[in-house]
Amino acid sequence: MTEARGPSGDFFPLEQRVGGLAHRDPEAALAAVRQGLMEHVEGPLQDDAAMLLLRCRDG
């Protein structure tokens, strides 16, 4: 995902877009990041994208 480029050649700003990870539902968080990625590239993804969400629970 970090290698995805927008129309002007800029890389996807993953660190700026992780606000969607605040969702309690992991699927909703990943969907928000994926939507942001598709908006950045202005269309469907032309390559594979892997997303992994890890949650640390207080013990």
mmCIF file of the N, C-alpha and C atoms, coordinates in Angstrom:
data_MODEL
# 
_entry.id   MODEL 
# 
loop_
_atom_site.group_PDB 
_atom_site.id 
_atom_site.type_symbol 
_atom_site.label_atom_id 
_atom_site.label_alt_id 
_atom_site.label_comp_id 
_atom_site.label_asym_id 
_atom_site.label_entity_id 
_atom_site.label_seq_id 
_atom_site.pdbx_PDB_ins_code 
_atom_site.Cartn_x 
_atom_site.Cartn_y 
_atom_site.Cartn_z 
_atom_site.occupancy 
_atom_site.B_iso_or_equiv 
_atom_site.pdbx_formal_charge 
_atom_site.auth_seq_id 
_atom_site.auth_comp_id 
_atom_site.auth_asym_id 
_atom_site.auth_atom_id 
_atom_site.pdbx_PDB_model_num 
ATOM 1   N N  . MET A 1 1  ? 0.809   -1.195 0.000   1.00 0.00 ? 1  MET A N  1 
ATOM 2   C CA . MET A 1 1  ? 0.000   0.000  0.000   1.00 0.00 ? 1  MET A CA 1 
ATOM 3   C C  . MET A 1 1  ? 0.849   1.255  0.000   1.00 0.00 ? 1  MET A C  1 
ATOM 4   N N  . THR A 1 2  ? 1.959   1.221  0.678   1.00 0.00 ? 2  THR A N  1 
ATOM 5   C CA . THR A 1 2  ? 2.781   2.426  0.764   1.00 0.00 ? 2  THR A CA 1 
ATOM 6   C C  . THR A 1 2  ? 3.436   2.767  -0.572  1.00 0.00 ? 2  THR A C  1 
ATOM 7   N N  . GLU A 1 3  ? 3.439   1.813  -1.510  1.00 0.00 ? 3  GLU A N  1 
ATOM 8   C CA . GLU A 1 3  ? 4.021   2.061  -2.827  1.00 0.00 ? 3  GLU A CA 1 
ATOM 9   C C  . GLU A 1 3  ? 2.986   2.533  -3.844  1.00 0.00 ? 3  GLU A C  1 
ATOM 10  N N  . ALA A 1 4  ? 1.719   2.567  -3.460  1.00 0.00 ? 4  ALA A N  1 
ATOM 11  C CA . ALA A 1 4  ? 0.667   3.014  -4.377  1.00 0.00 ? 4  ALA A CA 1 
ATOM 12  C C  . ALA A 1 4  ? 0.844   4.504  -4.646  1.00 0.00 ? 4  ALA A C  1 
ATOM 13  N N  . ARG A 1 5  ? 0.780   4.859  -5.912  1.00 0.00 ? 5  ARG A N  1 
ATOM 14  C CA . ARG A 1 5  ? 0.982   6.260  -6.302  1.00 0.00 ? 5  ARG A CA 1 
ATOM 15  C C  . ARG A 1 5  ? -0.309  6.866  -6.829  1.00 0.00 ? 5  ARG A C  1 
ATOM 16  N N  . GLY A 1 6  ? -0.494  8.130  -6.508  1.00 0.00 ? 6  GLY A N  1 
ATOM 17  C CA . GLY A 1 6  ? -1.612  8.885  -7.035  1.00 0.00 ? 6  GLY A CA 1 
ATOM 18  C C  . GLY A 1 6  ? -1.299  9.356  -8.446  1.00 0.00 ? 6  GLY A C  1 
ATOM 19  N N  . PRO A 1 7  ? -2.243  10.015 -9.106  1.00 0.00 ? 7  PRO A N  1 
ATOM 20  C CA . PRO A 1 7  ? -2.046  10.485 -10.474 1.00 0.00 ? 7  PRO A CA 1 
ATOM 21  C C  . PRO A 1 7  ? -0.842  11.414 -10.638 1.00 0.00 ? 7  PRO A C  1 
ATOM 22  N N  . SER A 1 8  ? -0.488  12.155 -9.600  1.00 0.00 ? 8  SER A N  1 
ATOM 23  C CA . SER A 1 8  ? 0.653   13.068 -9.697  1.00 0.00 ? 8  SER A CA 1 
ATOM 24  C C  . SER A 1 8  ? 1.972   12.395 -9.312  1.00 0.00 ? 8  SER A C  1 
ATOM 25  N N  . GLY A 1 9  ? 1.905   11.090 -8.980  1.00 0.00 ? 9  GLY A N  1 
ATOM 26  C CA . GLY A 1 9  ? 3.115   10.345 -8.643  1.00 0.00 ? 9  GLY A CA 1 
ATOM 27  C C  . GLY A 1 9  ? 3.435   10.285 -7.169  1.00 0.00 ? 9  GLY A C  1 
ATOM 28  N N  . ASP A 1 10 ? 2.591   10.895 -6.333  1.00 0.00 ? 10 ASP A N  1 
ATOM 29  C CA . ASP A 1 10 ? 2.850   10.887 -4.894  1.00 0.00 ? 10 ASP A CA 1 
ATOM 30  C C  . ASP A 1 10 ? 2.412   9.555  -4.290  1.00 0.00 ? 10 ASP A C  1 
ATOM 31  N N  . PHE A 1 11 ? 3.178   9.098  -3.302  1.00 0.00 ? 11 PHE A N  1 
ATOM 32  C CA . PHE A 1 11 ? 2.872   7.843  -2.633  1.00 0.00 ? 11 PHE A CA 1 
ATOM 33  C C  . PHE A 1 11 ? 1.681   7.993  -1.689  1.00 0.00 ? 11 PHE A C  1 
ATOM 34  N N  . PHE A 1 12 ? 1.011   6.880  -1.424  1.00 0.00 ? 12 PHE A N  1 
ATOM 35  C CA . PHE A 1 12 ? -0.117  6.858  -0.486  1.00 0.00 ? 12 PHE A CA 1 
ATOM 36  C C  . PHE A 1 12 ? 0.382   7.203  0.914   1.00 0.00 ? 12 PHE A C  1 
ATOM 37  N N  . PRO A 1 13 ? -0.200  8.224  1.553   1.00 0.00 ? 13 PRO A N  1 
ATOM 38  C CA . PRO A 1 13 ? 0.263   8.652  2.887   1.00 0.00 ? 13 PRO A CA 1 
ATOM 39  C C  . PRO A 1 13 ? -0.370  7.816  3.998   1.00 0.00 ? 13 PRO A C  1 
ATOM 40  N N  . LEU A 1 14 ? 0.093   6.593  4.138   1.00 0.00 ? 14 LEU A N  1 
ATOM 41  C CA . LEU A 1 14 ? -0.511  5.657  5.085   1.00 0.00 ? 14 LEU A CA 1 
ATOM 42  C C  . LEU A 1 14 ? -0.547  6.211  6.505   1.00 0.00 ? 14 LEU A C  1 
ATOM 43  N N  . GLU A 1 15 ? 0.541   6.807  6.959   1.00 0.00 ? 15 GLU A N  1 
ATOM 44  C CA . GLU A 1 15 ? 0.587   7.305  8.337   1.00 0.00 ? 15 GLU A CA 1 
ATOM 45  C C  . GLU A 1 15 ? -0.469  8.378  8.591   1.00 0.00 ? 15 GLU A C  1 
ATOM 46  N N  . GLN A 1 16 ? -0.799  9.152  7.569   1.00 0.00 ? 16 GLN A N  1 
ATOM 47  C CA . GLN A 1 16 ? -1.809  10.201 7.722   1.00 0.00 ? 16 GLN A CA 1 
ATOM 48  C C  . GLN A 1 16 ? -3.220  9.647  7.641   1.00 0.00 ? 16 GLN A C  1 
ATOM 49  N N  . ARG A 1 17 ? -3.365  8.440  7.084   1.00 0.00 ? 17 ARG A N  1 
ATOM 50  C CA . ARG A 1 17 ? -4.692  7.883  6.850   1.00 0.00 ? 17 ARG A CA 1 
ATOM 51  C C  . ARG A 1 17 ? -5.113  6.816  7.842   1.00 0.00 ? 17 ARG A C  1 
ATOM 52  N N  . VAL A 1 18 ? -4.346  6.573  8.865   1.00 0.00 ? 18 VAL A N  1 
ATOM 53  C CA . VAL A 1 18 ? -4.681  5.498  9.793   1.00 0.00 ? 18 VAL A CA 1 
ATOM 54  C C  . VAL A 1 18 ? -5.767  5.887  10.789  1.00 0.00 ? 18 VAL A C  1 
ATOM 55  N N  . GLY A 1 19 ? -6.358  7.044  10.634  1.00 0.00 ? 19 GLY A N  1 
ATOM 56  C CA . GLY A 1 19 ? -7.447  7.441  11.521  1.00 0.00 ? 19 GLY A CA 1 
ATOM 57  C C  . GLY A 1 19 ? -8.596  6.460  11.508  1.00 0.00 ? 19 GLY A C  1 
ATOM 58  N N  . GLY A 1 20 ? -8.797  5.773  10.395  1.00 0.00 ? 20 GLY A N  1 
ATOM 59  C CA . GLY A 1 20 ? -9.849  4.764  10.298  1.00 0.00 ? 20 GLY A CA 1 
ATOM 60  C C  . GLY A 1 20 ? -9.615  3.572  11.195  1.00 0.00 ? 20 GLY A C  1 
ATOM 61  N N  . LEU A 1 21 ? -8.413  3.434  11.703  1.00 0.00 ? 21 LEU A N  1 
ATOM 62  C CA . LEU A 1 21 ? -8.109  2.296  12.558  1.00 0.00 ? 21 LEU A CA 1 
ATOM 63  C C  . LEU A 1 21 ? -8.689  2.443  13.952  1.00 0.00 ? 21 LEU A C  1 
ATOM 64  N N  . ALA A 1 22 ? -9.282  3.576  14.245  1.00 0.00 ? 22 ALA A N  1 
ATOM 65  C CA . ALA A 1 22 ? -9.892  3.772  15.558  1.00 0.00 ? 22 ALA A CA 1 
ATOM 66  C C  . ALA A 1 22 ? -11.213 3.024  15.673  1.00 0.00 ? 22 ALA A C  1 
ATOM 67  N N  . HIS A 1 23 ? -11.713 2.502  14.563  1.00 0.00 ? 23 HIS A N  1 
ATOM 68  C CA . HIS A 1 23 ? -12.958 1.726  14.615  1.00 0.00 ? 23 HIS A CA 1 
ATOM 69  C C  . HIS A 1 23 ? -12.771 0.525  15.527  1.00 0.00 ? 23 HIS A C  1 
ATOM 70  N N  . ARG A 1 24 ? -13.783 0.207  16.258  1.00 0.00 ? 24 ARG A N  1 
ATOM 71  C CA . ARG A 1 24 ? -13.718 -0.997 17.089  1.00 0.00 ? 24 ARG A CA 1 
ATOM 72  C C  . ARG A 1 24 ? -13.812 -2.248 16.232  1.00 0.00 ? 24 ARG A C  1 
ATOM 73  N N  . ASP A 1 25 ? -14.481 -2.148 15.110  1.00 0.00 ? 25 ASP A N  1 
ATOM 74  C CA . ASP A 1 25 ? -14.640 -3.277 14.199  1.00 0.00 ? 25 ASP A CA 1 
ATOM 75  C C  . ASP A 1 25 ? -13.440 -3.320 13.254  1.00 0.00 ? 25 ASP A C  1 
ATOM 76  N N  . PRO A 1 26 ? -12.609 -4.356 13.327  1.00 0.00 ? 26 PRO A N  1 
ATOM 77  C CA . PRO A 1 26 ? -11.421 -4.418 12.474  1.00 0.00 ? 26 PRO A CA 1 
ATOM 78  C C  . PRO A 1 26 ? -11.757 -4.378 10.979  1.00 0.00 ? 26 PRO A C  1 
ATOM 79  N N  . GLU A 1 27 ? -12.845 -5.011 10.591  1.00 0.00 ? 27 GLU A N  1 
ATOM 80  C CA . GLU A 1 27 ? -13.226 -4.996 9.176   1.00 0.00 ? 27 GLU A CA 1 
ATOM 81  C C  . GLU A 1 27 ? -13.558 -3.586 8.709   1.00 0.00 ? 27 GLU A C  1 
ATOM 82  N N  . ALA A 1 28 ? -14.214 -2.808 9.549   1.00 0.00 ? 28 ALA A N  1 
ATOM 83  C CA . ALA A 1 28 ? -14.543 -1.421 9.203   1.00 0.00 ? 28 ALA A CA 1 
ATOM 84  C C  . ALA A 1 28 ? -13.265 -0.580 9.102   1.00 0.00 ? 28 ALA A C  1 
ATOM 85  N N  . ALA A 1 29 ? -12.307 -0.838 9.979   1.00 0.00 ? 29 ALA A N  1 
ATOM 86  C CA . ALA A 1 29 ? -11.044 -0.098 9.939   1.00 0.00 ? 29 ALA A CA 1 
ATOM 87  C C  . ALA A 1 29 ? -10.300 -0.381 8.645   1.00 0.00 ? 29 ALA A C  1 
ATOM 88  N N  . LEU A 1 30 ? -10.204 -1.651 8.274   1.00 0.00 ? 30 LEU A N  1 
ATOM 89  C CA . LEU A 1 30 ? -9.516  -2.004 7.039   1.00 0.00 ? 30 LEU A CA 1 
ATOM 90  C C  . LEU A 1 30 ? -10.260 -1.469 5.820   1.00 0.00 ? 30 LEU A C  1 
ATOM 91  N N  . ALA A 1 31 ? -11.578 -1.506 5.856   1.00 0.00 ? 31 ALA A N  1 
ATOM 92  C CA . ALA A 1 31 ? -12.368 -0.975 4.742   1.00 0.00 ? 31 ALA A CA 1 
ATOM 93  C C  . ALA A 1 31 ? -12.124 0.525  4.568   1.00 0.00 ? 31 ALA A C  1 
ATOM 94  N N  . ALA A 1 32 ? -11.989 1.247  5.673   1.00 0.00 ? 32 ALA A N  1 
ATOM 95  C CA . ALA A 1 32 ? -11.733 2.687  5.607   1.00 0.00 ? 32 ALA A CA 1 
ATOM 96  C C  . ALA A 1 32 ? -10.369 2.975  4.988   1.00 0.00 ? 32 ALA A C  1 
ATOM 97  N N  . VAL A 1 33 ? -9.362  2.198  5.360   1.00 0.00 ? 33 VAL A N  1 
ATOM 98  C CA . VAL A 1 33 ? -8.030  2.396  4.793   1.00 0.00 ? 33 VAL A CA 1 
ATOM 99  C C  . VAL A 1 33 ? -8.038  2.036  3.307   1.00 0.00 ? 33 VAL A C  1 
ATOM 100 N N  . ARG A 1 34 ? -8.721  0.946  2.950   1.00 0.00 ? 34 ARG A N  1 
ATOM 101 C CA . ARG A 1 34 ? -8.799  0.548  1.540   1.00 0.00 ? 34 ARG A CA 1 
ATOM 102 C C  . ARG A 1 34 ? -9.501  1.620  0.713   1.00 0.00 ? 34 ARG A C  1 
ATOM 103 N N  . GLN A 1 35 ? -10.579 2.179  1.247   1.00 0.00 ? 35 GLN A N  1 
ATOM 104 C CA . GLN A 1 35 ? -11.295 3.245  0.543   1.00 0.00 ? 35 GLN A CA 1 
ATOM 105 C C  . GLN A 1 35 ? -10.386 4.456  0.334   1.00 0.00 ? 35 GLN A C  1 
ATOM 106 N N  . GLY A 1 36 ? -9.629  4.812  1.354   1.00 0.00 ? 36 GLY A N  1 
ATOM 107 C CA . GLY A 1 36 ? -8.688  5.916  1.224   1.00 0.00 ? 36 GLY A CA 1 
ATOM 108 C C  . GLY A 1 36 ? -7.634  5.644  0.167   1.00 0.00 ? 36 GLY A C  1 
ATOM 109 N N  . LEU A 1 37 ? -7.188  4.401  0.084   1.00 0.00 ? 37 LEU A N  1 
ATOM 110 C CA . LEU A 1 37 ? -6.205  4.015  -0.922  1.00 0.00 ? 37 LEU A CA 1 
ATOM 111 C C  . LEU A 1 37 ? -6.787  4.149  -2.327  1.00 0.00 ? 37 LEU A C  1 
ATOM 112 N N  . MET A 1 38 ? -8.000  3.673  -2.518  1.00 0.00 ? 38 MET A N  1 
ATOM 113 C CA . MET A 1 38 ? -8.632  3.759  -3.831  1.00 0.00 ? 38 MET A CA 1 
ATOM 114 C C  . MET A 1 38 ? -8.891  5.209  -4.232  1.00 0.00 ? 38 MET A C  1 
ATOM 115 N N  . GLU A 1 39 ? -9.235  6.042  -3.268  1.00 0.00 ? 39 GLU A N  1 
ATOM 116 C CA . GLU A 1 39 ? -9.420  7.470  -3.557  1.00 0.00 ? 39 GLU A CA 1 
ATOM 117 C C  . GLU A 1 39 ? -8.089  8.113  -3.942  1.00 0.00 ? 39 GLU A C  1 
ATOM 118 N N  . HIS A 1 40 ? -7.010  7.689  -3.298  1.00 0.00 ? 40 HIS A N  1 
ATOM 119 C CA . HIS A 1 40 ? -5.687  8.244  -3.586  1.00 0.00 ? 40 HIS A CA 1 
ATOM 120 C C  . HIS A 1 40 ? -5.249  7.918  -5.013  1.00 0.00 ? 40 HIS A C  1 
ATOM 121 N N  . VAL A 1 41 ? -5.460  6.677  -5.437  1.00 0.00 ? 41 VAL A N  1 
ATOM 122 C CA . VAL A 1 41 ? -5.034  6.277  -6.784  1.00 0.00 ? 41 VAL A CA 1 
ATOM 123 C C  . VAL A 1 41 ? -6.092  6.632  -7.828  1.00 0.00 ? 41 VAL A C  1 
ATOM 124 N N  . GLU A 1 42 ? -7.232  7.131  -7.360  1.00 0.00 ? 42 GLU A N  1 
ATOM 125 C CA . GLU A 1 42 ? -8.337  7.554  -8.228  1.00 0.00 ? 42 GLU A CA 1 
ATOM 126 C C  . GLU A 1 42 ? -8.827  6.449  -9.148  1.00 0.00 ? 42 GLU A C  1 
ATOM 127 N N  . GLY A 1 43 ? -9.076  5.293  -8.552  1.00 0.00 ? 43 GLY A N  1 
ATOM 128 C CA . GLY A 1 43 ? -9.621  4.193  -9.333  1.00 0.00 ? 43 GLY A CA 1 
ATOM 129 C C  . GLY A 1 43 ? -9.308  2.863  -8.690  1.00 0.00 ? 43 GLY A C  1 
ATOM 130 N N  . PRO A 1 44 ? -9.550  1.800  -9.429  1.00 0.00 ? 44 PRO A N  1 
ATOM 131 C CA . PRO A 1 44 ? -9.258  0.469  -8.877  1.00 0.00 ? 44 PRO A CA 1 
ATOM 132 C C  . PRO A 1 44 ? -7.753  0.255  -8.765  1.00 0.00 ? 44 PRO A C  1 
ATOM 133 N N  . LEU A 1 45 ? -7.378  -0.623 -7.867  1.00 0.00 ? 45 LEU A N  1 
ATOM 134 C CA . LEU A 1 45 ? -5.961  -0.930 -7.677  1.00 0.00 ? 45 LEU A CA 1 
ATOM 135 C C  . LEU A 1 45 ? -5.450  -1.736 -8.860  1.00 0.00 ? 45 LEU A C  1 
ATOM 136 N N  . GLN A 1 46 ? -4.268  -1.395 -9.329  1.00 0.00 ? 46 GLN A N  1 
ATOM 137 C CA . GLN A 1 46 ? -3.673  -2.073 -10.479 1.00 0.00 ? 46 GLN A CA 1 
ATOM 138 C C  . GLN A 1 46 ? -2.695  -3.172 -10.069 1.00 0.00 ? 46 GLN A C  1 
ATOM 139 N N  . ASP A 1 47 ? -2.526  -3.364 -8.783  1.00 0.00 ? 47 ASP A N  1 
ATOM 140 C CA . ASP A 1 47 ? -1.585  -4.354 -8.273  1.00 0.00 ? 47 ASP A CA 1 
ATOM 141 C C  . ASP A 1 47 ? -2.162  -4.923 -6.985  1.00 0.00 ? 47 ASP A C  1 
ATOM 142 N N  . ASP A 1 48 ? -1.532  -5.965 -6.493  1.00 0.00 ? 48 ASP A N  1 
ATOM 143 C CA . ASP A 1 48 ? -1.967  -6.560 -5.231  1.00 0.00 ? 48 ASP A CA 1 
ATOM 144 C C  . ASP A 1 48 ? -1.733  -5.592 -4.080  1.00 0.00 ? 48 ASP A C  1 
ATOM 145 N N  . ALA A 1 49 ? -2.577  -5.684 -3.090  1.00 0.00 ? 49 ALA A N  1 
ATOM 146 C CA . ALA A 1 49 ? -2.403  -4.901 -1.866  1.00 0.00 ? 49 ALA A CA 1 
ATOM 147 C C  . ALA A 1 49 ? -2.681  -5.821 -0.682  1.00 0.00 ? 49 ALA A C  1 
ATOM 148 N N  . ALA A 1 50 ? -1.784  -5.831 0.256   1.00 0.00 ? 50 ALA A N  1 
ATOM 149 C CA . ALA A 1 50 ? -1.960  -6.648 1.448   1.00 0.00 ? 50 ALA A CA 1 
ATOM 150 C C  . ALA A 1 50 ? -2.150  -5.729 2.646   1.00 0.00 ? 50 ALA A C  1 
ATOM 151 N N  . MET A 1 51 ? -3.141  -6.047 3.459   1.00 0.00 ? 51 MET A N  1 
ATOM 152 C CA . MET A 1 51 ? -3.387  -5.266 4.671   1.00 0.00 ? 51 MET A CA 1 
ATOM 153 C C  . MET A 1 51 ? -3.460  -6.234 5.844   1.00 0.00 ? 51 MET A C  1 
ATOM 154 N N  . LEU A 1 52 ? -2.820  -5.865 6.900   1.00 0.00 ? 52 LEU A N  1 
ATOM 155 C CA . LEU A 1 52 ? -2.808  -6.662 8.113   1.00 0.00 ? 52 LEU A CA 1 
ATOM 156 C C  . LEU A 1 52 ? -3.058  -5.723 9.281   1.00 0.00 ? 52 LEU A C  1 
ATOM 157 N N  . LEU A 1 53 ? -4.036  -6.061 10.079  1.00 0.00 ? 53 LEU A N  1 
ATOM 158 C CA . LEU A 1 53 ? -4.367  -5.237 11.236  1.00 0.00 ? 53 LEU A CA 1 
ATOM 159 C C  . LEU A 1 53 ? -4.142  -6.070 12.490  1.00 0.00 ? 53 LEU A C  1 
ATOM 160 N N  . LEU A 1 54 ? -3.296  -5.573 13.353  1.00 0.00 ? 54 LEU A N  1 
ATOM 161 C CA . LEU A 1 54 ? -3.020  -6.248 14.624  1.00 0.00 ? 54 LEU A CA 1 
ATOM 162 C C  . LEU A 1 54 ? -3.555  -5.400 15.753  1.00 0.00 ? 54 LEU A C  1 
ATOM 163 N N  . ARG A 1 55 ? -4.174  -6.031 16.706  1.00 0.00 ? 55 ARG A N  1 
ATOM 164 C CA . ARG A 1 55 ? -4.696  -5.310 17.850  1.00 0.00 ? 55 ARG A CA 1 
ATOM 165 C C  . ARG A 1 55 ? -4.050  -5.854 19.114  1.00 0.00 ? 55 ARG A C  1 
ATOM 166 N N  . CYS A 1 56 ? -3.527  -4.978 19.911  1.00 0.00 ? 56 CYS A N  1 
ATOM 167 C CA . CYS A 1 56 ? -2.913  -5.354 21.165  1.00 0.00 ? 56 CYS A CA 1 
ATOM 168 C C  . CYS A 1 56 ? -3.952  -5.168 22.271  1.00 0.00 ? 56 CYS A C  1 
ATOM 169 N N  . ARG A 1 57 ? -4.205  -6.213 22.987  1.00 0.00 ? 57 ARG A N  1 
ATOM 170 C CA . ARG A 1 57 ? -5.176  -6.130 24.085  1.00 0.00 ? 57 ARG A CA 1 
ATOM 171 C C  . ARG A 1 57 ? -4.436  -6.039 25.405  1.00 0.00 ? 57 ARG A C  1 
ATOM 172 N N  . ASP A 1 58 ? -4.933  -5.162 26.256  1.00 0.00 ? 58 ASP A N  1 
ATOM 173 C CA . ASP A 1 58 ? -4.348  -5.049 27.582  1.00 0.00 ? 58 ASP A CA 1 
ATOM 174 C C  . ASP A 1 58 ? -4.639  -6.336 28.354  1.00 0.00 ? 58 ASP A C  1 
ATOM 175 N N  . GLY A 1 59 ? -3.607  -6.870 28.996  1.00 0.00 ? 59 GLY A N  1 
ATOM 176 C CA . GLY A 1 59 ? -3.712  -8.165 29.635  1.00 0.00 ? 59 GLY A CA 1 
ATOM 177 C C  . GLY A 1 59 ? -4.264  -8.136 30.969  1.00 0.00 ? 59 GLY A C  1 
# 
